[in-house]
Amino acid sequence: MVSTTEATRPRPPLHCHWVQEPDGTRWLVPGCMSRLHDADADACTCPTLAQQLEDAQGERDQAQRAYSGLRAWTDAIIAAVNDHPDGKKIMKGAADRASCC
């Protein structure tokens, strides 16, 4: 199943690549503006593999920071509920509601 975020997240354009037909004919499928305007241009502006890796690592680091922040918040909420005089009753009620569906 595709998450809502994945379904709505814009996909990056394909990189320039060649498609070869069974008869040997080759077609350039442009992925950048340079090649879109001039298929014979030597200067392809598609991101390199190193740039893609750097971008992916940046996204991963951002997601890790967001997760860590949420984890700390969740731990603080759980600790506050456990410290409450009715903490066990609250947690049992939450578990019962979660297991019913």
C-alpha positions as CSV (number, residue, x, y, z in Angstrom):
1,M,0.0,0.0,0.0
2,V,1.3,3.5,-0.9
3,S,1.2,6.0,1.9
4,T,-0.5,9.4,1.4
5,T,2.9,11.1,1.5
6,E,4.4,8.9,-1.2
7,A,1.3,9.3,-3.4
8,T,1.3,13.1,-3.2
9,R,5.1,13.6,-3.1
10,P,6.3,14.9,-6.5
11,R,8.5,12.5,-8.3
12,P,11.8,13.7,-9.7
13,P,12.1,13.8,-13.5
14,L,13.9,10.9,-15.2
15,H,17.5,11.4,-16.0
16,C,18.6,11.6,-19.6
17,H,18.8,8.1,-21.1
18,W,18.7,6.3,-24.3
19,V,16.0,3.7,-25.4
20,Q,17.0,1.2,-28.0
21,E,14.3,-0.3,-30.3
22,P,14.6,-3.9,-31.4
23,D,15.6,-2.7,-34.9
24,G,18.6,-0.9,-33.4
25,T,17.1,2.6,-33.5
26,R,18.1,4.7,-30.5
27,W,16.0,7.5,-29.0
28,L,17.1,10.0,-26.4
29,V,14.7,10.5,-23.6
30,P,15.7,13.9,-22.2
31,G,15.6,14.4,-18.4
32,C,17.0,17.9,-18.2
33,M,16.3,21.3,-19.8
34,S,19.7,21.3,-21.6
35,R,19.0,18.2,-23.6
36,L,15.3,19.0,-23.9
37,H,16.2,22.1,-26.0
38,D,19.1,20.4,-27.8
39,A,19.3,16.6,-27.8
40,D,22.9,16.8,-29.1
41,A,24.1,19.0,-26.2
42,D,27.1,17.5,-24.5
43,A,26.3,19.3,-21.2
44,C,23.6,17.2,-19.4
45,T,22.4,19.0,-16.3
46,C,20.9,15.9,-14.6
47,P,22.1,15.4,-11.1
48,T,25.0,13.1,-10.7
49,L,24.9,9.9,-8.6
50,A,27.0,11.7,-5.9
51,Q,24.5,14.6,-5.9
52,Q,21.5,12.2,-5.6
53,L,23.3,10.4,-2.7
54,E,24.0,13.6,-0.9
55,D,20.3,14.7,-1.3
56,A,19.1,11.3,-0.1
57,Q,21.4,11.5,3.0
58,G,20.1,15.0,3.7
59,E,16.5,13.7,3.6
60,R,17.4,10.7,5.8
61,D,19.1,13.0,8.3
62,Q,16.1,15.3,8.4
63,A,13.7,12.4,8.9
64,Q,15.9,11.0,11.7
65,R,15.9,14.4,13.5
66,A,12.1,14.5,13.1
67,Y,11.7,11.0,14.5
68,S,14.0,11.7,17.4
69,G,12.0,14.8,18.3
70,L,8.7,12.8,18.2
71,R,10.3,10.0,20.2
72,A,11.3,12.4,22.9
73,W,7.8,13.9,23.0
74,T,6.2,10.5,23.1
75,D,8.4,9.3,25.9
76,A,7.6,12.5,27.9
77,I,3.9,11.9,27.4
78,I,4.1,8.3,28.5
79,A,6.2,9.3,31.6
80,A,3.6,11.9,32.5
81,V,0.8,9.4,32.2
82,N,2.7,6.8,34.3
83,D,3.4,9.4,37.0
84,H,-0.3,10.3,37.2
85,P,-2.2,8.7,40.1
86,D,-4.6,7.1,37.6
87,G,-1.8,6.2,35.2
88,K,-2.3,2.5,35.1
89,K,-6.1,3.0,34.6
90,I,-5.4,5.5,31.8
91,M,-2.9,3.1,30.0
92,K,-5.3,0.1,30.4
93,G,-8.2,2.2,28.9
94,A,-6.0,3.2,26.0
95,A,-4.9,-0.4,25.4
96,D,-8.4,-1.6,25.5
97,R,-9.5,1.1,23.0
98,A,-6.6,0.2,20.7
99,S,-7.3,-3.5,20.7
100,C,-11.0,-3.2,19.9
101,C,-10.5,-2.2,16.3
